[in-house]
Amino acid sequence: MAYILFGAFIGLILLRVPVSIAIGMATVLTFLTSDFSNALQIIPQQMLEGVNKASLTAVPFFIMAGNLMNATGVTERIFAFANALVGHMKAGLAQVNVLSSMIFAGISGAAVADCAGLGAIEIKAMRESGYKADFAAAITVASSVIGPLIPPSVGLVIYAFLAQVSIERMFLAGLVPGILVGIALMIYVRIRASYEDFPTQPRATVSEIVATTRHGFLALVAPAIILGSIMWGFVTATEAGVLACLYCIALGLWYRELTFAGFWKALTDTAMMTAVIMIIIAFSIAMGWLLAIDRVPQQLADATFALTDDKSVFLALLLVFIILVGCVVEGVPAKLILVPTLLPLIDGYGIDRVHFGIIIQLGLLIGIATPPMGIGLYIVAEVGRVRFERVTMAVLPMLLPLFAVLVLITYLPQIVTFLPDLILGSQN
């Protein structure tokens, strides 16, 4: 069954069938060619049972928060503040791009929202200042990787659901790696600026910094409010999604920039994106049931243990595998397929599930900036009016700092686990 399942899925992906449909078609085909062909009612039963989980209710709210930010002018205020703070540095607007993504991540937590909303502002400003369009688009998609790492994060909610770990613990675990990715990209930009001529702009005065801070203060404190409310136990991670939406709506009304048309667009975009994610999750649950029946996770674990019993070697193989998968399959469906399959291996090698969650999150996130399936590349190419091939070539050297952070957090798990252990207590 596994050969038919994966063969059909990969074949449909290569034929450019949408992932949500490819997973469903591969699952149904496998059922029809198996001993369960007379029990197709298992598919809807598994699908409904799979998505009927309270933890998944956080997903639409965090997606909605990101869409509302783009509809209420919050992104412009974040960009203006970051520009006043670091815009005077060499390759200043590239540094602004990264810093803005780090702040934006604390409210949205979605790479697509970063690329489409904040990216449109960033690329336009960089092009008008004299930056090459392909460089502007490339640094935008590279920095968008930060979004789903820094809490809140839709991807981490889904992983916590699959791995049966605390969402709060996953959020705290992603904070330091997300900041490290931002720092690594800023160091890369600074090194590149030392030998390449980038446009510069004058240093902002103290009064200008104060003005932009005052102008965007309510937007800038949103990440602290959302994360702080989770850390101090005022709300659960799921309730934090509702809090983020209410806060964004309040900001839109306070700034007088939230229109009915903008709110309706945010609502419909959220409904569409949530529907697609839930369909993928539902079919993936049915797919996972088939794999469990076929004992694929256990057979994979036995084969891997026979290959090597060295944890470091296994981690190296795991990184290569995750990155290759991320190049051809989008993050959410890849996680839904891989996590249940790999968990027996992770437990067998004594790897912390929270640590593994951040590894697979960042490893698959790098895929949004790599061809051929890099959805971030397509978005910034459209937003920036740049050819896809040019963006792809420009982003390749920017993958180096991302890979460096991925290797660092893989072999130094304390980077991931120390903050959740400090605040929530050790799991050992």
C-alpha positions in Angstrom: 0.0 0.0 0.0 2.8 2.4 0.8 4.3 2.0 -2.7 1.0 2.8 -4.3 0.3 5.7 -1.9 3.7 7.5 -2.3 3.9 6.6 -6.0 0.5 8.1 -6.7 1.2 11.2 -4.6 4.6 12.0 -6.1 3.3 11.4 -9.6 0.4 13.8 -9.1 2.7 16.4 -7.6 5.0 16.1 -10.7 1.9 16.6 -12.9 1.3 19.9 -10.9 -1.9 18.7 -9.3 -2.6 20.9 -6.2 -1.3 19.2 -3.0 -4.7 19.1 -1.3 -6.1 17.2 -4.3 -3.0 15.0 -4.8 -3.2 13.7 -1.2 -6.9 12.9 -1.4 -6.6 11.2 -4.8 -3.6 9.1 -3.7 -5.4 8.1 -0.5 -8.6 7.0 -2.3 -6.6 5.2 -5.0 -4.7 3.2 -2.4 -8.0 2.3 -0.6 -9.5 1.1 -3.9 -6.5 -1.2 -4.6 -6.2 -2.6 -1.1 -8.1 -5.0 1.0 -10.2 -2.0 2.3 -11.8 -1.4 -1.1 -15.2 -2.4 0.3 -14.9 -0.1 3.3 -14.4 3.4 1.8 -16.4 4.8 4.7 -13.2 4.6 6.6 -11.9 7.6 4.7 -14.5 10.2 5.9 -14.5 8.7 9.4 -10.7 9.2 9.7 -10.9 12.7 8.1 -13.7 13.9 10.5 -12.0 12.4 13.5 -8.7 13.9 12.5 -9.8 17.5 12.2 -12.1 17.4 15.2 -9.4 18.6 17.6 -9.6 21.7 19.8 -6.0 22.6 19.2 -6.6 23.1 15.5 -9.0 26.0 16.2 -6.0 28.2 16.6 -5.1 27.9 12.9 -7.7 30.1 11.4 -7.3 32.8 14.0 -3.5 33.2 13.5 -4.1 33.3 9.7 -6.8 35.9 10.2 -4.4 38.0 12.4 -1.9 38.1 9.6 -4.5 39.1 7.0 -5.9 41.8 9.3 -2.4 43.3 9.7 -2.2 43.8 6.0 -5.7 45.3 5.9 -5.2 47.8 8.8 -1.9 49.5 7.8 0.0 47.8 10.6 2.7 46.6 8.2 3.5 50.1 7.0 4.0 51.2 10.6 6.3 48.2 11.3 8.3 49.0 8.2 8.6 52.7 9.1 9.9 51.9 12.6 12.4 49.4 11.3 13.6 51.8 8.7 14.2 54.6 11.3 16.1 52.1 13.5 18.5 50.4 11.1 17.9 52.0 7.7 21.1 54.0 7.9 23.3 50.9 8.0 25.1 49.6 4.9 22.4 47.9 2.7 20.0 49.6 5.1 16.8 48.6 3.5 17.8 45.0 3.3 18.4 45.1 7.1 15.1 46.8 7.5 13.5 44.0 5.5 14.8 41.4 7.9 14.0 43.3 11.1 10.5 44.0 9.8 9.9 40.3 9.3 11.1 39.6 12.8 8.5 42.0 14.2 5.8 41.0 11.8 6.4 37.3 12.8 5.3 38.1 16.4 1.7 38.8 15.3 1.2 36.8 12.1 3.5 33.8 12.1 2.8 32.9 8.5 5.5 33.1 5.7 2.9 33.7 3.0 1.4 36.7 4.8 4.9 38.1 5.2 5.8 37.7 1.5 2.5 39.0 0.2 1.8 41.8 2.7 5.0 43.1 4.1 6.9 42.0 1.0 4.9 44.3 -1.3 6.0 47.3 0.8 9.6 46.2 1.2 10.2 45.4 -2.5 8.6 48.6 -3.6 10.7 50.7 -1.2 13.9 48.9 -2.1 13.4 49.2 -5.9 12.6 52.9 -5.5 15.8 53.4 -3.6 17.9 51.8 -6.3 18.2 48.1 -5.2 18.1 45.5 -7.9 14.6 43.9 -8.1 15.9 40.4 -7.9 17.9 41.1 -4.7 14.9 42.9 -3.1 12.7 39.9 -3.8 15.3 37.4 -2.7 15.9 39.0 0.7 12.2 39.3 1.2 11.5 35.5 0.7 14.6 34.6 2.8 13.5 36.7 5.7 9.9 35.4 5.5 11.3 32.1 6.9 11.4 33.8 10.3 7.6 34.2 10.4 6.6 30.6 11.2 9.4 30.2 13.8 8.8 33.1 16.1 5.5 32.6 17.9 2.6 32.6 17.2 3.0 30.1 14.3 0.4 28.0 12.4 3.1 25.4 11.5 4.0 24.9 15.1 0.4 24.5 16.1 0.0 21.7 13.5 3.2 20.0 14.6 2.1 20.1 18.3 -1.2 18.5 17.2 0.7 15.7 15.3 3.4 15.1 17.9 1.1 15.4 21.0 3.2 18.1 22.6 2.3 21.4 24.2 1.6 24.3 21.8 3.0 26.7 24.5 6.2 24.7 24.7 6.6 24.7 20.9 6.0 28.5 20.7 8.7 29.1 23.3 11.1 26.7 21.6 10.7 28.6 18.3 11.6 32.0 19.6 15.4 31.8 19.9 15.9 30.0 16.6 13.7 32.6 14.9 15.8 35.4 16.3 19.0 33.5 15.2 17.7 33.3 11.7 17.1 37.0 11.6 20.6 37.7 13.1 22.2 35.4 10.6 20.5 37.1 7.6 21.5 40.5 8.9 25.2 39.4 9.3 25.0 38.0 5.7 23.7 41.3 4.4 26.4 43.2 6.3 29.2 41.0 4.9 27.8 41.4 1.4 27.6 45.1 1.8 31.4 45.2 2.6 32.3 44.3 -1.0 29.2 45.2 -3.0 27.8 48.7 -3.6 24.3 49.1 -2.1 22.3 52.3 -1.9 22.5 54.1 1.5 20.3 56.6 3.3 21.0 59.1 6.0 20.7 58.2 9.7 17.3 59.0 11.2 17.4 61.7 13.9 16.3 61.0 17.4 13.1 62.9 16.8 12.3 60.8 13.7 12.9 57.5 15.7 10.6 58.8 18.5 8.0 59.8 15.9 7.9 56.4 14.1 7.9 54.6 17.5 5.0 56.7 18.7 3.3 56.2 15.3 3.5 52.5 15.4 3.8 51.8 19.2 0.5 49.9 19.4 1.5 47.7 16.5 5.0 47.1 17.9 3.9 45.9 21.3 1.4 43.4 19.8 4.0 40.5 19.8 4.9 41.2 23.4 1.2 41.2 24.4 0.4 38.0 22.5 3.5 36.0 23.7 3.4 37.5 27.2 -0.3 36.5 27.6 0.6 32.9 26.8 3.8 32.8 28.9 2.0 34.2 32.0 -1.0 31.9 31.6 -3.6 34.5 30.9 -4.7 32.7 27.7 -4.0 29.4 26.1 -2.2 29.2 22.7 -5.6 28.7 21.0 -7.1 31.7 22.8 -4.1 33.8 21.9 -5.2 33.5 18.2 -8.5 35.1 19.2 -6.6 37.8 21.2 -4.4 38.5 18.1 -7.4 39.0 15.9 -9.2 41.2 18.4 -6.1 43.3 18.9 -5.6 43.8 15.1 -9.3 44.8 14.7 -8.9 47.3 17.6 -5.7 48.7 15.9 -7.6 49.0 12.6 -10.4 51.0 14.3 -8.0 53.1 16.3 -5.9 54.0 13.2 -9.2 54.4 11.2 -7.8 52.2 8.4 -10.0 49.1 8.8 -12.7 49.3 6.1 -15.6 46.9 5.6 -14.1 45.9 2.3 -10.7 45.2 3.9 -12.2 43.2 6.7 -14.3 41.2 4.3 -11.2 40.4 2.2 -9.3 39.3 5.3 -12.2 37.1 6.3 -12.6 35.4 2.9 -8.8 34.9 2.4 -8.7 33.3 5.9 -11.6 31.1 5.1 -10.0 29.9 1.8 -6.6 29.3 3.3 -8.1 27.5 6.4 -10.3 25.3 4.2 -7.3 24.2 2.1 -5.2 23.5 5.3 -8.0 21.5 6.9 -8.6 19.4 3.7 -4.9 18.6 3.6 -4.9 17.7 7.3 -8.1 15.5 6.9 -6.7 13.5 4.0 -3.3 13.2 5.7 -4.9 11.6 8.7 -6.5 9.0 6.4 -3.1 8.6 4.7 -1.4 8.2 8.1 -3.9 5.5 9.0 -3.0 3.5 5.9 0.7 3.8 6.6 0.1 2.7 10.2 -1.8 -0.4 9.0 1.0 -1.1 6.6 3.6 -0.8 9.4 5.6 1.8 7.5 6.8 3.8 10.5 8.0 0.6 12.2 9.7 -0.8 9.1 11.4 2.6 8.5 12.7 2.6 12.1 14.1 -0.9 11.8 15.8 -0.1 8.5 17.4 3.1 9.9 18.6 1.5 13.1 20.2 -1.2 11.0 22.0 1.5 8.9 23.4 3.4 11.9 23.0 3.6 15.6 24.9 6.9 15.8 22.6 9.8 16.7 24.8 12.4 15.0 24.9 10.5 11.7 21.1 10.1 11.9 20.6 13.8 12.4 22.8 14.5 9.4 20.8 12.1 7.2 17.5 13.6 8.6 18.6 17.2 7.7 19.4 16.1 4.1 16.1 14.2 3.8 13.9 17.1 5.2 15.5 19.7 3.0 15.0 17.5 -0.1 11.4 16.9 0.8 10.9 20.7 1.4 12.1 21.4 -2.2 9.2 19.5 -3.7 6.4 19.4 -1.1 5.0 22.4 0.8 5.5 22.6 4.5 2.1 21.7 5.9 1.4 18.5 3.8 5.1 17.5 4.2 4.8 17.8 8.0 1.5 15.9 8.0 3.1 13.0 6.1 6.5 12.9 7.7 5.9 13.6 11.4 3.8 10.5 12.2 6.2 8.4 10.1 9.4 9.7 11.7 8.2 9.9 15.4 9.2 6.3 16.2 12.7 7.0 14.8 12.9 10.2 16.8 11.9 8.5 20.0 14.2 5.6 19.3 17.3 7.9 19.0 16.3 9.7 22.2 15.7 13.0 20.4 13.3 15.5 22.2 10.1 15.9 20.2 10.1 19.6 20.8 13.7 19.8 19.4 12.7 17.7 16.4 9.7 20.0 15.8 11.9 23.0 15.4 14.3 21.1 13.1 11.6 20.0 10.8 9.9 23.4 10.9 13.0 25.3 9.8 14.1 22.5 7.4 10.8 22.6 5.6 10.5 26.4 5.7 13.8 26.7 3.8 11.8 24.9 1.0 9.6 28.0 0.4 12.8 29.7 -0.9 14.0 26.8 -3.0 12.8 25.6 -6.4 10.8 24.0 -7.9 8.0 24.2 -5.3 9.1 27.3 -3.4 5.8 29.1 -2.9 7.6 32.1 -1.5 9.6 32.5 -4.7 6.4 32.6 -6.8 4.7 35.1 -4.5 7.7 37.6 -4.4 8.2 37.1 -8.1 4.6 38.2 -8.7 4.6 41.0 -6.1 8.0 42.4 -7.2 7.3 41.9 -11.0 10.5 39.9 -11.3 11.1 36.8 -13.3 11.0 33.6 -11.3 14.4 32.5 -12.6 16.1 35.7 -11.5 14.7 35.5 -8.0 15.8 31.9 -7.7 19.4 32.7 -8.6 19.5 35.7 -6.3 18.2 33.7 -3.3 20.6 30.8 -3.5 23.5 32.5 -1.6 21.0 33.6 1.1 20.2 30.0 1.9 23.7 29.6 3.5 22.9 31.5 6.7 19.6 29.6 6.9 21.4 26.3 6.6 24.0 27.4 9.2 21.3 28.1 11.8 19.6 24.8 10.9 22.8 22.8 11.6 23.4 24.8 14.7 20.0 24.1 16.3 20.2 20.5 15.2 23.4 19.7 17.0 22.9 22.1 20.0 19.4 21.2 21.2 19.8 23.5 24.2 19.2 26.4 21.9 15.7 25.1 21.3 14.8 23.6 24.7 16.3 25.9 27.3 13.6 28.6 27.1 10.6 26.3 27.4 12.3 24.3 30.1 13.1 27.6 32.0 9.6 28.9 31.8 7.4 25.8 31.8 9.8 23.4 33.5 11.8 20.5 32.2 10.0 17.5 30.8 12.7 15.1 32.0 
